[in-house]
Amino acid sequence: MSIQDILTSDLITYAAYLPGIGAVLLSLYNWYQMRRGAVIKLNQSVNYGLIRDEEKTEAFKFYFPILTYNEGSKAGMITDITVSFKSLTSEKRIDISRRVEMIHEEGTDEEDTSIVGLEPSFPFFVPADEGNVTIFECVDYDHDVIPLNQLLTCKISLQYDRKKKSFIEFPFQLNSEEISLLLQGTMKWLKPAVQVASPGVVTDRDHLKMMLEELNLEDKFEAIIESDGTHFDRTVKYNGTKFVRLDLSELKIAVLPESIKNFELLEYLDLGNNLLTTLPESIGELQNLKEIELRINKGLVALPDSIGQLKNLKFLGLNGGKLSRLPDTIGNLKSLEWLRISSNQFQILPENLKGLKNLVRLDLENNQLENLPDIFDSLQKLTTLNVYKNKIKTVPPSLLHVKKFVQLEFKENSITELPPNLIQDGEHITGLFFNDNNIDILPEGLEKLERLSTISIRNNPLSSLSEPVKTSLQTLKERGCNVYIE
């Protein structure tokens, strides 16, 4: 017998056993299926119902159809289902209030949906080898669990036969436009719209979380990171998903990270009442910044040169620090309308402040200034100048060339005389306030200031007034001007 004949004979013999082997394997599989009982698996929900509460307008009722299928050989008893939503940092569970059934009733004009509660909510059964759709009602007050316009992960967890568990996760996003037209008491069925982000995209919330972790402050902002950030302890506002307003005040921050540059759409930044000594150079990259508040950083001694790059900055608040100088680039802030540097240690001011062409208000009170630079010819929009509690000796003549500036307030300084060009250039002046100075003589011709309504020069070492000066003051009183000399 040839080798080929032997092999052929053996193959025929083995083939005769194949049906028996298959039958044994099938029997083992069936035995395994019988032993394992119910195997209930979840499927992704394809839609959800939404109702704005009839009585509480900021309360929303969600109706989640939970899709399950029992792959086992026995009926399974579902003992609990939870629905939660995860963001980058935490997971919030939405409470299930009841299990419901939707009943559609065909009317003459439209199809109505009524909701019937099913008691008890748990347990309930899923027959062997069958599917089941179970609808659960959940209530969310003011989007405490499901914030608007935020990409989340919906997690549905199922417990059956007391100890066995199953769960599924899928992307979920509730968009504001989906509920904007939702009337009270009416139901709308929606799909869980998802914003698909490109791989590697990092959001402002991610940046905030990373920065706060670096500063050990993430617990202060948990509510904001998890929300759309409009009604929480820390003020945050968004343009889409980008921060435009950020409040980091009163957090004992000693060093602001360079990563602040990542908030590219930021318009308002509050860093007040911290422990800062300066700002990072990267602050200059925030080209959309309109306001920076740095009040009461008692150790603030310097600003970076990059501050001059903030071409859209309108307000810079620096009061309550230890600043004695401003960077040379400060004059580049062409949009600046309000500069507040009161309660610092300034002895002189830079000439390049004349570059602030749109400056409306300048607060300099409670410093150590002895003179003001004669720069005001360039600041024609200035209306308010606060300089009390300094050591200023003279009023720069150019200040009277600013026609919108109508009140000279130089209380608590070291002024020895009213501006020499007051009568000549002060026809627009409505108020003179020079209390607590060193003025010993008043000029003649004050009655020529036709718009003057108040003159207050109390607590000055005035010598006896000449007759022409007495006549000027009497004329002012007769036309209704308030005169305070004593």
C-alpha positions in Angstrom: 0.0 0.0 0.0 1.4 3.4 -1.0 1.9 6.3 1.4 -0.9 8.2 -0.5 -3.4 5.3 0.1 -2.5 5.3 3.9 -3.1 9.1 4.2 -6.4 8.9 2.3 -7.6 6.1 4.6 -6.7 8.0 7.8 -8.5 11.2 6.6 -11.7 9.2 5.8 -11.5 7.7 9.3 -11.0 11.1 11.0 -13.8 12.7 9.0 -16.2 10.1 10.3 -15.7 11.5 13.8 -16.3 15.1 12.9 -20.1 15.1 13.4 -19.6 13.6 16.8 -17.0 16.2 17.8 -19.3 19.0 16.6 -22.1 17.6 18.6 -20.0 17.5 21.7 -18.8 21.1 21.3 -22.4 22.3 20.7 -23.5 20.4 23.8 -20.8 22.1 25.9 -21.8 25.5 24.5 -25.4 24.9 25.4 -24.4 23.8 28.8 -22.4 26.9 29.3 -25.3 29.1 28.2 -27.6 27.4 30.6 -25.2 27.8 33.4 -24.5 31.5 32.9 -28.2 32.6 33.1 -29.0 36.1 32.1 -26.4 38.3 30.3 -27.9 41.7 29.9 -26.1 44.2 27.7 -26.7 47.9 27.1 -26.9 49.6 23.8 -26.4 53.3 23.1 -29.5 55.5 23.4 -30.4 57.0 20.1 -32.5 59.9 21.4 -33.9 61.4 24.5 -37.0 63.4 25.5 -36.9 66.9 27.0 -39.6 68.9 28.8 -39.4 72.3 30.4 -41.2 72.1 33.7 -44.5 73.9 33.7 -44.0 75.4 37.2 -40.3 75.8 37.5 -39.0 77.4 34.3 -35.3 76.5 35.0 -36.1 72.8 35.7 -35.8 70.4 32.8 -37.2 66.9 32.7 -35.2 64.4 30.7 -36.6 61.1 29.4 -33.8 58.6 28.7 -34.8 55.4 26.7 -32.4 52.7 28.1 -31.9 50.0 25.5 -31.0 46.5 26.8 -30.8 43.0 25.4 -30.7 39.8 27.3 -28.2 37.4 25.6 -28.6 34.8 28.3 -30.8 31.7 28.6 -32.8 32.9 31.6 -34.8 36.0 32.4 -32.7 38.7 34.1 -33.9 40.9 36.9 -32.6 44.5 36.6 -32.2 45.9 40.1 -30.7 49.4 39.4 -29.8 51.8 36.6 -27.8 55.0 37.0 -27.2 57.8 34.4 -24.2 60.1 34.9 -22.3 62.7 32.8 -18.5 63.0 32.9 -16.4 66.0 32.0 -12.6 66.3 32.2 -12.5 66.5 35.9 -15.6 65.0 37.5 -18.6 62.8 37.1 -22.1 64.0 38.1 -25.1 61.6 38.4 -28.6 62.6 37.5 -31.2 61.2 39.8 -33.9 58.9 38.3 -37.3 59.9 39.7 -39.4 57.2 38.1 -39.8 54.6 35.3 -42.3 55.7 32.8 -44.2 54.5 29.7 -45.0 56.8 26.8 -48.5 56.4 25.4 -49.2 57.9 22.0 -52.8 58.9 21.3 -53.8 59.8 17.8 -56.0 62.9 17.8 -57.8 64.7 15.0 -55.0 67.2 14.4 -51.9 65.9 16.0 -50.5 63.0 17.9 -50.3 63.5 21.6 -48.0 61.9 24.1 -49.0 61.1 27.6 -46.6 59.8 30.3 -47.6 57.1 32.7 -45.5 56.2 35.7 -44.7 52.6 36.3 -44.5 51.3 39.9 -42.3 50.0 41.3 -39.3 51.4 39.3 -37.1 48.4 40.3 -36.8 45.5 39.9 -38.1 44.7 36.4 -37.4 41.7 34.1 -35.9 41.3 30.7 -36.9 37.9 29.2 -34.3 35.5 27.9 -33.0 36.2 24.3 -35.1 39.4 24.1 -34.6 43.2 24.0 -36.2 45.8 26.2 -36.6 49.6 26.0 -37.2 51.2 29.4 -37.7 55.0 29.7 -36.6 56.8 32.9 -37.6 60.3 34.0 -34.8 62.5 35.4 -34.9 66.2 36.6 -32.1 68.7 36.1 -32.4 72.1 37.8 -30.8 75.0 36.0 -28.5 72.6 34.1 -26.7 71.6 37.3 -25.8 68.2 35.9 -26.0 68.7 32.1 -24.5 72.1 31.2 -25.2 73.6 27.9 -22.8 73.5 24.9 -20.3 71.2 26.7 -19.0 68.0 25.4 -19.6 65.3 28.0 -19.5 61.5 28.2 -22.8 59.9 29.2 -22.4 56.8 31.2 -25.2 54.3 31.8 -24.6 51.7 34.4 -26.9 48.7 34.9 -27.0 46.2 37.7 -28.9 42.9 37.3 -29.5 39.8 39.2 -28.2 41.8 42.2 -24.5 41.3 41.6 -23.9 41.4 37.9 -23.1 44.7 36.2 -23.0 46.2 32.7 -22.3 49.7 31.5 -21.9 51.8 28.3 -20.4 55.2 27.6 -21.0 57.5 24.6 -20.4 61.2 23.7 -23.3 63.6 24.7 -23.8 67.3 24.2 -26.9 69.4 24.9 -26.9 72.5 22.7 -28.5 75.8 23.8 -30.3 76.2 20.4 -32.1 72.8 21.0 -33.9 74.2 24.1 -34.2 77.9 23.1 -37.6 77.4 21.5 -38.8 74.8 24.0 -42.2 75.8 25.4 -43.2 75.1 29.0 -44.9 71.7 29.3 -44.2 70.5 25.8 -42.0 67.6 24.9 -39.3 67.5 22.3 -37.4 64.4 21.2 -33.7 65.1 20.5 -30.6 63.3 19.5 -27.5 63.7 21.7 -25.7 66.1 19.4 -22.0 65.8 19.7 -19.3 68.3 18.9 -16.5 66.3 17.4 -13.2 67.8 18.3 -10.0 67.4 16.3 -7.4 65.2 17.9 -5.1 67.2 20.1 -7.4 70.2 20.5 -7.1 71.7 24.0 -9.9 73.9 25.2 -9.8 76.9 27.5 -11.3 74.7 30.3 -8.3 72.4 29.8 -5.9 75.3 30.1 -7.7 76.6 33.2 -7.6 73.2 34.8 -3.9 72.8 34.2 -3.1 76.3 35.4 -5.1 75.9 38.6 -3.5 72.5 39.3 -0.1 74.2 39.0 -1.3 76.8 41.5 -3.1 74.2 43.7 -6.3 76.1 43.2 -8.5 73.7 41.2 -10.9 73.2 44.1 -11.8 76.9 43.9 -13.0 76.6 40.3 -14.6 73.2 40.2 -18.0 74.6 39.5 -16.7 76.8 36.6 -14.8 74.0 35.0 -17.9 71.8 35.0 -20.3 74.5 33.8 -20.9 77.1 31.1 -19.6 79.5 33.7 -22.2 82.2 33.9 -23.6 82.0 37.4 -21.0 80.8 39.8 -18.8 82.1 42.6 -16.0 82.9 40.2 -17.0 85.2 37.3 -16.3 83.6 33.9 -17.9 84.4 30.6 -17.5 82.7 27.3 -17.4 83.5 23.6 -18.4 80.0 22.4 -16.1 77.8 24.4 -13.4 80.5 25.0 -13.0 82.6 28.1 -13.6 86.3 27.7 -13.7 87.1 31.4 -11.7 85.5 34.2 -11.7 86.3 37.9 -8.6 85.1 39.7 -8.8 87.6 42.6 -8.3 86.9 46.3 -6.6 83.5 45.7 -3.1 84.3 47.3 -1.5 83.9 43.9 2.2 84.8 44.1 3.3 84.1 40.5 1.0 84.1 37.5 2.1 81.4 35.1 3.3 82.1 31.6 0.4 79.8 30.5 -2.0 82.7 30.9 -1.2 83.4 27.3 -3.3 80.4 26.3 -6.5 82.4 26.9 -6.3 84.2 23.6 -9.8 85.7 23.6 -9.6 87.0 27.2 -11.0 90.5 27.5 -11.2 91.0 31.3 -8.7 89.7 33.8 -9.1 90.3 37.6 -6.0 89.6 39.6 -6.9 91.8 42.5 -5.9 91.2 46.2 -3.2 88.6 45.5 0.5 88.4 46.3 1.9 89.2 42.8 5.2 91.2 42.4 5.0 91.4 38.6 3.2 89.8 35.6 4.7 87.3 33.2 6.1 88.5 29.9 3.5 86.4 28.1 0.7 88.9 29.2 1.6 90.9 26.1 0.2 88.0 23.9 -3.4 88.6 25.1 -4.2 91.0 22.3 -7.9 91.1 23.1 -7.5 92.2 26.7 -9.5 95.3 27.5 -9.2 95.4 31.3 -6.6 94.3 33.8 -7.4 94.7 37.5 -4.4 94.4 39.9 -5.6 96.3 42.9 -4.1 95.5 46.3 -1.2 93.4 45.3 0.9 94.9 48.0 4.2 93.5 46.7 3.7 94.6 43.1 7.0 96.4 42.2 7.2 96.2 38.4 5.3 95.5 35.2 6.9 93.7 32.2 7.7 95.7 29.1 5.3 93.5 27.2 2.4 95.4 28.8 2.8 97.9 26.0 1.7 95.3 23.4 -1.9 95.3 24.7 -3.2 97.5 21.9 -6.9 97.1 23.0 -6.4 97.7 26.7 -8.9 100.3 28.0 -8.4 100.0 31.8 -5.3 99.3 33.9 -5.8 99.1 37.7 -2.6 99.2 39.7 -3.7 100.8 43.0 -2.4 99.5 46.3 1.1 98.2 45.3 4.7 99.2 45.6 5.3 100.6 42.1 7.7 103.4 41.7 8.0 103.4 38.0 6.1 102.3 34.9 7.7 100.5 31.9 8.9 102.7 29.0 6.4 100.9 26.8 3.4 102.3 28.8 2.9 105.1 26.2 2.1 102.5 23.6 -1.3 101.8 25.1 -3.2 103.9 22.6 -6.6 102.6 23.6 -6.2 103.1 27.3 -9.0 105.2 28.8 -8.4 104.8 32.6 -5.1 104.4 34.4 -5.3 103.9 38.1 -1.9 103.9 40.0 -3.0 105.4 43.3 -1.6 104.3 46.7 1.9 103.3 45.3 5.3 104.8 45.7 5.7 107.1 42.6 7.9 110.1 42.9 8.0 110.9 39.2 5.9 110.0 36.2 7.3 109.1 32.8 7.1 111.7 30.0 5.8 108.9 27.7 2.4 109.0 29.3 1.7 111.6 26.7 1.2 108.7 24.3 -2.1 107.8 26.0 -4.1 109.8 23.5 -7.5 108.3 24.6 -6.9 108.7 28.4 -10.1 109.9 30.1 -9.2 109.3 33.7 -5.9 109.3 35.6 -5.8 108.3 39.3 -2.6 109.3 41.1 -3.7 110.0 44.7 -1.7 108.8 47.7 1.8 108.7 46.1 4.9 110.8 46.7 4.8 112.9 43.6 6.5 116.3 43.8 5.8 117.3 40.2 3.6 116.3 37.2 5.2 116.1 33.7 4.0 118.9 31.4 2.4 116.4 29.0 -1.3 117.4 29.1 -1.4 119.1 25.7 -1.3 115.5 24.3 -4.1 114.2 26.6 -7.1 116.2 25.2 -9.7 113.6 26.2 -8.8 113.8 29.9 -11.8 114.7 32.2 -10.6 113.4 35.6 -7.3 113.7 37.4 -7.1 112.6 41.1 -3.8 113.7 42.7 -4.7 114.4 46.4 -2.3 113.2 49.1 0.9 113.8 47.2 3.7 116.5 47.5 3.0 118.4 44.3 4.3 121.9 44.3 3.0 123.4 41.0 0.2 122.8 38.5 1.6 122.2 35.0 0.3 125.0 32.7 -0.6 122.4 30.0 -3.3 121.0 32.2 -5.4 124.2 31.5 -5.1 123.5 27.8 -7.3 120.4 28.1 -10.8 121.8 27.5 -12.7 118.7 28.7 -10.8 119.0 32.1 -13.0 121.4 34.0 -12.2 120.8 37.7 -8.7 121.3 39.3 -8.6 119.1 42.4 -5.2 119.3 44.2 -6.2 118.8 47.8 -3.6 117.7 50.3 -0.5 118.6 48.4 2.3 121.3 48.6 0.9 123.8 46.1 2.2 127.3 46.8 0.0 129.2 44.3 -2.8 128.7 41.8 -1.7 128.1 38.2 -0.1 131.3 36.8 -2.1 130.9 33.5 -5.4 130.2 35.3 -7.1 133.5 34.4 -5.7 133.4 30.8 -6.5 129.8 30.0 -9.1 128.7 32.6 -12.3 130.1 31.0 -13.7 126.5 31.0 -12.9 125.7 34.7 -15.9 125.0 36.9 -14.2 124.1 40.1 -11.0 124.9 42.1 -10.2 122.6 45.0 -7.0 123.3 46.8 -7.7 122.5 50.4 -4.7 121.6 52.7 -1.9 123.1 50.6 0.7 125.9 51.1 -1.0 128.7 49.2 -0.4 132.2 50.7 -1.8 134.5 48.1 -4.6 134.5 45.5 -4.5 136.0 42.1 -6.6 138.9 41.0 -9.2 138.6 38.3 -10.9 135.4 39.5 -14.3 136.9 38.6 -13.2 136.5 34.9 -13.7 132.7 35.2 -17.3 132.9 34.1 -18.1 129.1 34.5 -16.6 128.8 38.0 -19.2 127.4 40.4 -17.0 126.4 43.4 -13.7 127.6 44.8 -12.4 125.8 48.0 -9.0 126.9 49.5 -9.5 125.9 53.1 -6.5 125.1 55.4 -4.0 127.2 53.6 -1.7 129.9 55.1 -3.3 132.7 53.2 -2.1 136.2 54.0 -4.5 139.1 54.2 -6.4 139.4 51.0 -5.9 142.5 48.9 -8.9 144.7 48.0 -9.0 143.6 44.3 -9.0 139.9 45.5 -11.8 140.6 48.0 -13.8 142.3 45.2 -13.3 139.3 42.9 -14.5 136.9 45.6 -17.5 139.0 46.4 -18.4 139.2 42.7 -18.2 135.4 42.5 -20.5 135.0 45.5 -23.1 137.4 44.1 -23.4 135.3 40.9 -23.9 132.1 42.9 -20.4 130.6 43.1 -19.6 128.7 46.3 -16.5 130.3 48.0 -14.7 128.5 50.8 -11.7 130.4 52.0 -11.5 130.0 55.8 
